[in-house]
Amino acid sequence: SKKWVEKCQRQDLIDKSPDQLYRYYRLCGKHFETSWIDSDAQSTVLKDDAIPTIFDVPSQPQNGQVKRSKETTKDDEMESKGRKS
């Protein structure tokens, strides 16, 4: 898991345990070369030693977060507080 975090260049994930990374974070299959993927008619899985190597790093924000498309207004905050999850 440390190799994956290094390859993803996500500084915010360095201190996460392997269990936290497994439970709460995902990495898209587009970040893996086809040689790392085993597929059959039933499923597609990564090989045990797969390492993500395909990234378009310059277009990604440095902190790993995506900007919101609009600013949150007071009305938006009130509306979201009234909702039950």
Residue frames relative to the residue before (quaternion, step in Angstrom):
aa qw qx qy qz dx dy dz
S 1.0000 0.0000 0.0000 0.0000 0.00 0.00 0.00
K 0.6035 0.5579 -0.3662 0.4364 3.61 1.09 -0.60
K 0.6255 0.5344 -0.3375 0.4574 3.59 1.03 -0.77
W 0.6442 0.5249 -0.3210 0.4543 3.57 0.98 -0.85
V 0.6539 0.5119 -0.3102 0.4627 3.58 0.92 -0.92
E 0.6448 0.5147 -0.3187 0.4667 3.59 0.97 -0.85
K 0.6793 0.4978 -0.2903 0.4543 3.59 0.86 -0.95
C 0.6780 0.4902 -0.2817 0.4698 3.60 1.08 -0.75
Q 0.2678 -0.7922 0.4945 0.2370 3.57 1.30 -0.39
R 0.3958 0.6932 -0.4901 0.3503 3.56 0.94 0.98
Q 0.2539 -0.8087 0.5172 0.1184 3.55 0.00 1.33
D 0.6337 0.5585 -0.3298 0.4215 3.59 1.12 -0.65
L 0.6947 0.4689 -0.2770 0.4700 3.60 1.24 -0.26
I 0.4270 0.7454 -0.4397 0.2622 3.59 1.25 -0.21
D 0.7537 0.4032 -0.2180 0.4709 3.59 0.91 -0.87
K 0.4947 0.6581 -0.4343 0.3654 3.62 1.25 0.02
S 0.4724 -0.6606 0.5032 0.2952 3.56 -1.07 0.74
P 0.6412 -0.5052 0.3882 0.4277 3.62 -1.18 0.35
D 0.6311 0.5345 -0.3390 0.4485 3.60 1.03 -0.72
Q 0.6505 0.5046 -0.3130 0.4736 3.60 0.96 -0.85
L 0.6492 0.5169 -0.3186 0.4580 3.58 0.94 -0.87
Y 0.6672 0.5087 -0.2931 0.4585 3.58 0.94 -0.89
R 0.7319 0.4596 -0.2403 0.4421 3.57 0.87 -0.98
Y 0.8376 0.2868 -0.0928 0.4555 3.59 0.89 -0.92
Y 0.7564 0.3481 -0.1953 0.5181 3.61 1.17 -0.23
R 0.1142 -0.7812 0.6121 0.0443 3.56 -1.16 0.71
L 0.1838 -0.7532 0.6218 0.1108 3.52 -1.25 0.53
C 0.4757 -0.7010 0.4645 0.2581 3.55 -0.76 1.07
G 0.5748 -0.6221 0.4270 0.3167 3.55 -1.10 0.76
K 0.5469 0.6308 -0.3907 0.3877 3.60 1.21 -0.36
H 0.6345 0.5431 -0.3231 0.4450 3.59 1.27 -0.32
F 0.6761 0.4655 -0.2815 0.4969 3.58 1.30 0.04
E 0.4664 -0.6462 0.5247 0.2993 3.56 -1.04 0.80
T 0.6189 -0.5828 0.3767 0.3679 3.58 -1.09 0.67
S 0.5924 0.5869 -0.3687 0.4108 3.60 1.13 -0.50
W 0.6574 0.5017 -0.3026 0.4738 3.62 1.25 -0.37
I 0.6754 0.5072 -0.2709 0.4618 3.58 1.28 -0.18
D 0.1769 -0.7455 0.6358 0.0929 3.56 -1.00 0.95
S 0.0916 0.7987 -0.5936 0.0370 3.59 -0.77 0.92
D 0.0520 -0.7484 0.6599 0.0404 3.46 -1.27 0.62
A 0.7512 -0.3836 0.2607 0.4697 3.60 -1.22 -0.12
Q 0.6992 0.4937 -0.2627 0.4454 3.60 1.10 -0.64
S 0.8311 -0.0757 0.1149 0.5389 3.59 0.83 -0.93
T 0.2815 -0.7013 0.6226 0.2033 3.51 -1.41 0.14
V 0.0555 0.8045 -0.5862 0.0782 3.58 -0.74 1.07
L 0.4996 -0.6217 0.5075 0.3262 3.53 -1.26 0.44
K 0.5049 -0.5990 0.5170 0.3449 3.54 -1.18 0.56
D 0.6645 -0.5526 0.3369 0.3737 3.57 -1.14 0.65
D 0.7661 0.3532 -0.1930 0.5011 3.59 1.00 -0.75
A 0.3009 0.7864 -0.4895 0.2267 3.62 1.24 0.39
I 0.0813 -0.7652 0.6385 0.0128 3.53 -1.06 0.90
P 0.4195 -0.6956 0.5090 0.2848 3.64 -0.84 0.87
T 0.0346 -0.8297 0.5569 -0.0160 3.58 -0.84 0.96
I 0.6808 0.4804 -0.2914 0.4700 3.61 1.20 -0.27
F 0.1863 0.7724 -0.5777 0.1869 3.55 -0.47 1.29
D 0.2514 -0.7127 0.6329 0.1681 3.52 -1.21 0.65
V 0.1258 -0.8815 0.4511 0.0610 3.53 0.72 1.18
P 0.6628 0.5320 -0.3581 0.3865 3.68 0.73 -0.83
S 0.7030 0.4660 -0.2856 0.4549 3.63 1.04 -0.62
Q 0.6110 0.5539 -0.3570 0.4387 3.59 1.25 -0.16
P 0.5335 -0.6089 0.4676 0.3549 3.60 -1.05 0.68
Q 0.5891 -0.6176 0.3974 0.3369 3.58 -1.03 0.77
N 0.7408 0.4134 -0.2376 0.4732 3.59 0.97 -0.80
G 0.5447 -0.6544 0.3855 0.3556 3.59 1.25 0.08
Q 0.6243 0.5252 -0.3486 0.4614 3.57 1.25 0.12
V 0.3544 -0.7210 0.5597 0.2031 3.52 -1.19 0.64
K 0.4636 -0.6753 0.4939 0.2919 3.56 -0.98 0.85
R 0.5015 -0.6233 0.5045 0.3247 3.54 -1.16 0.60
S 0.5319 -0.6520 0.4392 0.3148 3.55 -1.11 0.65
K 0.7924 0.0778 -0.0690 0.6010 3.61 1.19 -0.38
E 0.5661 -0.5811 0.4601 0.3609 3.52 -1.25 0.40
T 0.4490 -0.6644 0.5221 0.2905 3.57 -1.08 0.67
T 0.2128 -0.7765 0.5818 0.1156 3.56 -0.86 0.95
K 0.6776 -0.4592 0.3673 0.4417 3.57 -1.28 0.18
D 0.6289 0.5357 -0.3353 0.4528 3.61 1.01 -0.79
D 0.6437 0.5173 -0.3195 0.4647 3.59 0.97 -0.86
E 0.6541 0.5177 -0.3142 0.4532 3.58 0.96 -0.88
M 0.6613 0.5030 -0.3043 0.4659 3.58 0.92 -0.89
E 0.6499 0.5222 -0.3126 0.4552 3.57 0.99 -0.89
S 0.6960 0.4693 -0.2884 0.4607 3.59 0.88 -0.90
K 0.6220 0.5378 -0.3446 0.4529 3.62 1.10 -0.58
G 0.6712 0.5176 -0.2928 0.4425 3.57 1.12 -0.65
R 0.6093 0.5725 -0.3454 0.4262 3.56 1.23 -0.35
K 0.2948 -0.7133 0.6023 0.2039 3.54 -1.17 0.58
S 0.3177 -0.7524 0.5457 0.1876 3.58 -0.96 0.83
